[in-house]
Amino acid sequence: MQVDAIIVGGSYAGMAAGLQLARARRQVLVIDAGQRRNRFTRASHGFLGQDGKPPEVIANEARAQLMAYPTVSWIDATAEHADGSMDAFSVTASGTTHQARRLILATGVVDDLPEVAGLRERWGRSVFVCPYCDGYELNQGRIGVLAADARSFHHAMLLPEWGSVTLFTNGAYEPSADERTALARRGVVIEPTLVAEIGGEAATVMLVDGRSIALSGLFVLPRTRIASPLAAQLGCGLEDGMFGPIITTDPMKATSVAGVYACGDVARMMASVSLAVADGAMAGVSAHQSLVFNPIPH
């Protein structure tokens, strides 16, 4: 059976897109691999009305609300392949092919962290990327920035709002004279010694010279990659985001391929639950209006 829209990715953006279509009484299929980007985090912050809730609680409540609409179906599977064109798309997941008139890609991204021992084990718990999401809970304590590249200057300049900051350059980035002056004005301490590993209950940075610096939290800017091959298979245009490639979309979340929309972290430079939900809502509305104003020709 052909549905009106297949949404690949059932996290916040994908479910927000599905809700708009469901409320327009359209047939929707969500295909989701269960790999929410914030699944490592104990609490989600900054999303109005849900601040401080565990992310799985927010996601489970959202899914229950979405699935209350009788025109929505859900498959727990990985979408491996997509092709076709407007009004005749195909998506294959777990060996089964599904048909749809429109596609919404909400596949998210994968974070590639620097290769530092102990970093990944603390990701989302005491090692973070977004100060707006996790900075407040550090209670103006001691904060570290582990440099990944020159983008870490921006990170280190922002974070003094949330605590006293040490920038660990770790051989990944050498601030210019002007940047050093700007960082000093913000009270940021620059630590050039290489990092051996991250340990401790929270995030203790152990340096190669034997010193250790206990922190309330550590921030790092990972590179990201698109989590699914579908955009490339469909021929969607890409662009360089701050962290890695993202799918190019117009203000209505349409990609360069007619009938394909993209939303959430895979299609925007800045990530948060609030922004993902807004992105998804726009993609769902746009896909619905496309179904109305670009009907199958007779």
C-alpha positions in Angstrom: 0.0 0.0 0.0 1.3 3.5 -0.8 1.1 6.0 2.1 1.1 9.7 1.8 4.4 10.1 3.5 7.2 8.0 4.9 9.2 9.6 7.7 12.7 8.0 8.2 13.7 8.7 11.7 11.3 8.7 14.7 13.1 11.0 17.1 11.8 14.5 17.9 11.9 16.0 14.4 10.4 13.0 12.8 7.6 12.7 15.3 6.8 16.4 15.0 6.6 16.1 11.3 4.3 13.1 11.6 2.0 14.9 14.0 1.2 17.6 11.5 0.4 15.0 8.8 -1.6 12.9 11.1 -3.7 15.9 12.1 -4.4 16.4 8.4 -5.7 12.8 8.3 -2.9 11.7 6.0 -1.5 8.1 6.0 2.0 8.2 7.5 4.6 5.5 8.0 7.5 6.1 10.5 10.6 4.0 10.1 12.9 4.3 13.1 16.1 2.6 14.1 15.9 3.6 17.8 19.2 5.6 17.8 18.2 9.0 19.3 21.2 11.3 19.4 20.6 12.2 23.0 20.0 8.7 24.3 23.2 9.0 26.4 21.8 11.9 28.4 20.1 11.7 31.8 18.0 14.8 31.4 16.9 17.1 28.5 17.0 20.8 29.1 15.8 23.9 27.3 12.6 22.4 25.7 9.7 24.5 27.0 7.3 22.5 29.0 9.6 19.5 29.2 12.7 21.0 30.9 14.7 18.5 33.0 12.8 15.4 31.9 14.7 12.3 30.8 14.9 12.3 27.0 13.4 8.8 26.8 10.3 10.0 28.8 9.8 12.9 26.3 10.3 10.6 23.4 8.0 7.9 24.7 5.2 10.4 25.5 5.5 11.9 22.1 5.4 8.5 20.4 2.2 7.5 22.4 0.6 10.8 21.4 1.5 10.3 17.7 0.4 6.7 17.6 -3.0 7.7 19.0 -3.8 8.9 15.4 -5.3 6.0 13.4 -3.5 7.0 10.2 0.0 6.5 11.6 2.0 3.3 11.4 5.4 2.7 12.9 8.2 0.2 12.0 11.2 -0.4 14.3 13.8 -0.9 11.6 16.7 0.6 9.8 15.9 2.1 6.4 18.6 0.9 4.1 17.7 2.2 0.7 15.5 4.8 -1.0 14.8 5.8 -4.6 12.0 7.0 -6.8 10.5 10.5 -7.4 7.6 12.7 -6.5 4.5 10.6 -5.9 6.4 7.3 -6.3 9.1 6.9 -3.7 10.3 3.5 -2.3 12.0 2.9 1.0 13.4 -0.5 1.9 13.8 -1.4 5.6 14.7 -4.9 6.9 14.1 -6.4 3.5 10.6 -5.0 2.9 9.9 -2.1 0.5 7.4 0.6 1.3 5.8 3.1 -1.1 5.0 6.8 -0.5 4.1 10.0 -2.3 6.5 12.1 -0.1 9.6 11.4 2.0 10.7 13.2 5.1 14.3 12.5 6.2 14.8 13.0 9.9 17.7 10.5 10.2 19.9 12.6 12.5 23.7 12.5 12.7 26.4 10.5 14.4 28.9 12.3 16.7 32.6 11.4 16.0 34.4 12.3 19.2 38.2 12.9 19.5 40.2 9.8 20.3 40.9 10.5 24.0 40.6 7.7 26.5 37.6 7.9 28.8 35.8 10.6 26.7 33.2 8.4 25.0 32.2 6.7 28.3 31.3 10.1 29.8 29.5 11.4 26.6 26.2 13.0 27.6 26.8 12.5 31.3 29.7 14.8 32.1 31.1 15.5 28.6 28.8 17.7 26.5 28.5 19.7 23.3 25.8 22.3 24.0 26.2 24.8 26.8 22.5 25.9 26.4 21.5 22.3 27.1 23.8 21.3 29.9 25.7 24.4 31.2 23.3 25.6 33.8 23.4 22.4 35.8 27.2 22.7 36.3 26.4 25.4 38.9 29.1 27.8 37.8 31.8 25.3 38.6 35.0 24.5 36.8 34.4 23.8 33.1 36.8 22.4 30.5 36.8 22.8 26.8 38.7 20.0 25.0 39.8 21.5 21.7 39.0 19.6 18.5 40.0 22.3 16.0 39.8 26.1 15.5 36.0 26.0 16.2 36.8 25.4 19.9 37.7 29.1 20.2 34.0 29.9 19.8 33.1 27.2 22.4 35.6 28.6 24.9 34.4 32.2 24.4 30.8 31.2 25.2 31.2 29.0 28.2 32.3 31.6 30.9 28.6 32.4 31.2 28.3 29.0 33.0 31.5 28.7 35.0 35.3 29.2 35.1 36.8 27.8 31.9 40.0 26.1 31.0 40.7 25.5 27.3 42.8 22.3 26.7 44.3 22.9 23.3 45.6 19.3 23.3 47.7 19.8 20.1 44.5 20.3 18.1 44.4 24.0 18.0 46.8 26.9 18.6 45.0 30.2 19.4 46.2 33.3 17.6 47.5 36.3 19.5 44.1 38.1 19.0 42.2 35.0 20.2 44.4 34.7 23.3 43.6 38.3 24.1 39.9 37.7 23.7 40.0 34.6 25.8 41.9 36.3 28.5 39.3 39.0 28.6 36.7 36.3 29.2 38.8 34.8 32.0 39.6 31.6 30.0 42.8 29.8 31.1 44.7 28.1 28.2 46.3 24.7 29.1 48.7 23.6 26.3 49.8 20.3 27.8 48.5 17.2 26.0 45.6 15.2 27.6 46.4 11.6 28.5 42.8 10.6 29.4 39.6 11.6 31.1 38.7 9.9 34.4 36.9 10.5 37.6 33.2 10.4 38.6 32.5 13.6 36.6 35.3 14.6 34.2 38.9 14.8 35.5 41.4 15.7 32.8 44.6 13.8 33.3 47.6 15.4 31.5 50.7 13.7 30.2 52.9 15.5 32.7 51.1 13.8 35.5 48.8 16.6 36.6 45.1 16.2 36.9 42.4 18.8 36.8 38.9 18.0 38.3 36.0 19.6 36.4 32.3 19.9 36.9 31.9 19.2 33.2 33.9 19.0 29.9 32.7 20.4 26.5 33.9 19.2 23.1 32.8 19.9 19.5 32.7 16.6 17.7 32.6 16.2 14.0 29.3 14.8 12.8 28.3 12.6 9.8 24.9 11.9 8.4 23.6 8.8 10.0 21.9 7.3 6.9 22.8 6.8 3.2 19.3 7.7 2.0 20.0 11.4 1.2 22.9 10.4 -1.0 21.0 7.7 -2.6 18.2 10.1 -3.5 20.6 12.8 -4.8 19.8 15.4 -2.1 22.2 18.4 -2.1 24.5 18.7 0.9 26.4 21.6 2.4 29.1 22.1 5.1 27.7 22.8 8.5 29.6 23.9 11.5 30.1 20.3 12.7 29.9 18.4 9.4 27.8 17.9 6.3 24.0 18.6 6.5 21.2 18.2 3.9 20.5 21.5 2.2 16.9 22.6 2.6 14.9 25.8 1.8 13.0 27.6 4.5 10.1 25.2 4.1 12.5 22.2 4.7 12.3 21.0 1.1 15.5 19.4 -0.2 16.9 19.7 -3.7 14.9 16.6 -4.7 11.2 17.3 -5.4 8.9 15.6 -2.8 11.8 15.0 -0.3 12.0 17.0 2.9 14.6 17.0 5.7 14.5 18.2 9.3 16.3 18.0 12.6 20.0 17.7 13.2 20.5 16.2 9.7 19.3 19.5 8.1 20.5 22.3 10.4 23.7 23.6 11.9 22.6 24.0 15.5 21.0 21.2 17.4 18.5 21.0 20.3 15.3 19.3 21.0 13.3 22.6 20.6 14.9 23.3 17.2 14.4 19.7 16.1 10.7 19.8 16.9 10.2 23.2 15.2 12.1 21.9 12.1 9.9 18.7 12.0 6.7 20.7 12.3 7.7 22.8 9.4 8.6 19.7 7.3 5.3 18.0 8.1 3.3 21.1 7.1 5.3 21.5 4.0 4.9 17.9 2.9 1.2 18.1 3.5 0.8 21.3 1.4 2.8 19.7 -1.3 0.3 16.8 -1.4 -2.5 19.3 -1.7 -1.0 21.7 -4.3 1.1 19.2 -6.3 -1.4 16.3 -6.8 -1.0 13.2 -8.9 -1.8 14.3 -12.5 -4.9 12.8 -14.2 
